[in-house]
Amino acid sequence: MEPPAPCPLPRGVAHALEPVGTRLVVNRRGSTVWDVRTEAERYAVKVGRPVPPSDDHPGHDWTGIAPAREAVILQHLQSSAVYGTWEYGTWNAQPWHAGTDLHELWKPQRNGETGIPLDLRSALACATKLAALHDSGWVHGDIQPAHFIIGPDGAAAIIDLALAQGGLLPHELEFPYPGCLVHYESPEISRSILDSRTAVPTTASDVYGFGASLFISITGWRHVEYPDDAPRTVQRKAIATKPHRPVKIPGIFGKLVDAMLSPVPEDRPTSHEVCSIIACAVDATD
């Protein structure tokens, strides 16, 4: 029997949290996310399940393990998280991060609706969070605009750490790195996935993903052109072999994004250098 979609809240969640309200946030292949409220707190509850094979996809099991893996990583990072198992996989519960993701936050400027300058302080908040993660010895491995949440106070949170690399985890929670959302993959990651079906994410590939995230959030375009309905293999071949779209973002910030999208990992700025340059761009607009 295939697991249900969306995944229901497992019984273990009710025992651990005693919810007073729930809301379905995301239901995608292999994962369901619930917004769960208790009397005192608000949580993101992620429920994982394997992806069965189909005519278009070979299927995989790692999505069933991912929630527990993320919880252990959050614990390594001194973040509050609990996890458990259910019939088809694992689940985790972690504090809810209120705010708006980077792509949605910049929508008015992207569409020319407000006529106000781009909010580079939010980019600096995201860069600062990424640099702090790298300082802790971890690589995110799945950088994308939706994984940066900017709160009402302007601070950023970085979420969805299930694919992060950097520390020892229980053997039963490990699986080969499967790549990330292709729109934000670096050329070296795409090439490795095409060649061997796995890769090793690095701080440099995180910086590339952040550059691609900034590019699409500002322009509305993926950084490399390929058909919307192209299979993932075709998408990865484009990332691995084609130059990125020209970066026409003005000023020092545009030069930074262009450098972050360098096809050569060693030529990209570090996450701390990204912070410094964005800080300069912020100062120039004040």
Secondary structure, 3 states (H helix, E strand, C coil): CCCCCCCCCCHHHHHHHCCCEEEEEEEECCEEEEEEECCCCEEEEEEECCECCCCCCCCECHHHHHHHHHHHHHHHCCCCCEEEEECCEEEEEEECCCCEEHHHHCHHHHCCCCCCCCCHHHHHHHHHHHHHHHHCCCECCCCCHHHEEECCCCCEEECCCCCCECCCCCHHHCCCCCCCCHHHCCHHHHHHHHHHCCCCCCHHHHHHHHHHHHHHHHHCCCCCCCCCCCCHHHHHHHHHHCCCCCCCCCHHHHHHHHHHCCCCHHHCCCHHHHHHHHHHHHHHHC
